[in-house]
Amino acid sequence: MTTEKKDRLVTRQRCFWLGVLLLVGLQQYPGVWGSKTLVLDFLPMALFYQVVVSLVAVVVWWIGTIVAWPDDAREPPPVESTSAGVPQATEDQA
């Protein structure tokens, strides 16, 4: 892995963990719990806030899987062939 790729990976990982910390902070915010406001005339503001935080969590964890997933897992496994040209599974695939 080149230095540039390592730097990019470290930056992505730091951004991911910063997003996780942001989510923890958003989850602990007490400002909307006393609100009597209804969003769309039926949804309490506190519940709407939790929906938004949950959707942000989905995005952050999706990004986390992209950052944490190994690059070599995207490549198909190598297939060994016999002298007749018929592909044979490797020991890992059997």
C-alpha positions as CSV (number, residue, x, y, z in Angstrom):
1,M,0.0,0.0,0.0
2,T,1.4,3.3,-1.0
3,T,1.9,6.2,1.4
4,E,-0.8,8.2,-0.4
5,K,-3.4,5.4,0.0
6,K,-2.5,5.0,3.7
7,D,-2.9,8.7,4.3
8,R,-6.3,8.6,2.5
9,L,-7.4,5.6,4.5
10,V,-6.4,7.3,7.8
11,T,-8.3,10.4,6.9
12,R,-11.4,8.4,6.0
13,Q,-11.2,6.5,9.3
14,R,-10.8,9.7,11.3
15,C,-13.8,11.3,9.5
16,F,-15.8,8.2,10.3
17,W,-15.0,8.2,14.0
18,L,-15.7,12.0,14.1
19,G,-19.1,11.2,12.7
20,V,-19.6,8.6,15.4
21,L,-18.7,11.1,18.1
22,L,-21.1,13.6,16.4
23,L,-23.9,11.0,16.6
24,V,-23.2,10.4,20.3
25,G,-23.4,14.2,20.9
26,L,-26.6,14.6,18.9
27,Q,-28.2,11.7,20.7
28,Q,-27.5,13.3,24.1
29,Y,-28.9,16.7,23.1
30,P,-31.8,17.5,25.6
31,G,-33.2,20.5,23.8
32,V,-36.2,19.0,22.0
33,W,-37.7,16.8,24.8
34,G,-39.8,19.6,26.3
35,S,-41.1,20.8,22.9
36,K,-44.9,20.7,22.2
37,T,-44.3,21.4,18.5
38,L,-45.8,18.9,16.0
39,V,-44.0,18.2,12.8
40,L,-46.4,17.7,9.8
41,D,-49.2,18.3,12.3
42,F,-49.0,14.8,13.9
43,L,-45.4,13.9,14.8
44,P,-44.0,15.3,18.1
45,M,-40.7,17.2,17.7
46,A,-38.8,14.8,20.0
47,L,-39.8,11.8,17.9
48,F,-38.9,13.6,14.7
49,Y,-35.5,14.4,16.1
50,Q,-34.9,10.8,16.9
51,V,-35.9,9.8,13.3
52,V,-33.4,12.3,11.9
53,V,-30.6,11.1,14.3
54,S,-31.4,7.5,13.3
55,L,-31.2,8.3,9.6
56,V,-27.9,10.1,10.2
57,A,-26.7,7.0,12.0
58,V,-27.6,4.8,9.0
59,V,-25.4,7.0,6.8
60,V,-22.5,7.1,9.2
61,W,-22.4,3.4,9.7
62,W,-22.8,2.8,5.9
63,I,-19.7,5.0,5.4
64,G,-18.0,3.0,8.2
65,T,-18.5,-0.2,6.3
66,I,-17.0,1.3,3.2
67,V,-14.0,2.6,5.1
68,A,-13.5,-0.5,7.1
69,W,-14.1,-3.1,4.4
70,P,-10.9,-4.6,3.0
71,D,-10.1,-3.8,-0.6
72,D,-9.1,-7.3,-1.4
73,A,-12.6,-8.6,-0.5
74,R,-14.0,-6.9,-3.7
75,E,-11.8,-9.0,-5.9
76,P,-13.0,-12.5,-7.0
77,P,-10.9,-15.3,-5.5
78,P,-8.3,-16.9,-7.8
79,V,-9.3,-20.0,-9.6
80,E,-6.7,-22.7,-10.4
81,S,-7.1,-24.6,-13.7
82,T,-6.1,-28.1,-14.6
83,S,-4.1,-29.0,-17.7
84,A,-7.4,-29.7,-19.5
85,G,-8.5,-26.1,-19.0
86,V,-11.4,-27.0,-16.7
87,P,-11.4,-24.6,-13.7
88,Q,-11.0,-26.3,-10.4
89,A,-11.8,-24.7,-7.0
90,T,-8.9,-24.0,-4.7
91,E,-8.8,-25.5,-1.2
92,D,-10.3,-22.3,0.3
93,Q,-13.4,-22.6,-1.9
94,A,-13.9,-26.3,-1.4
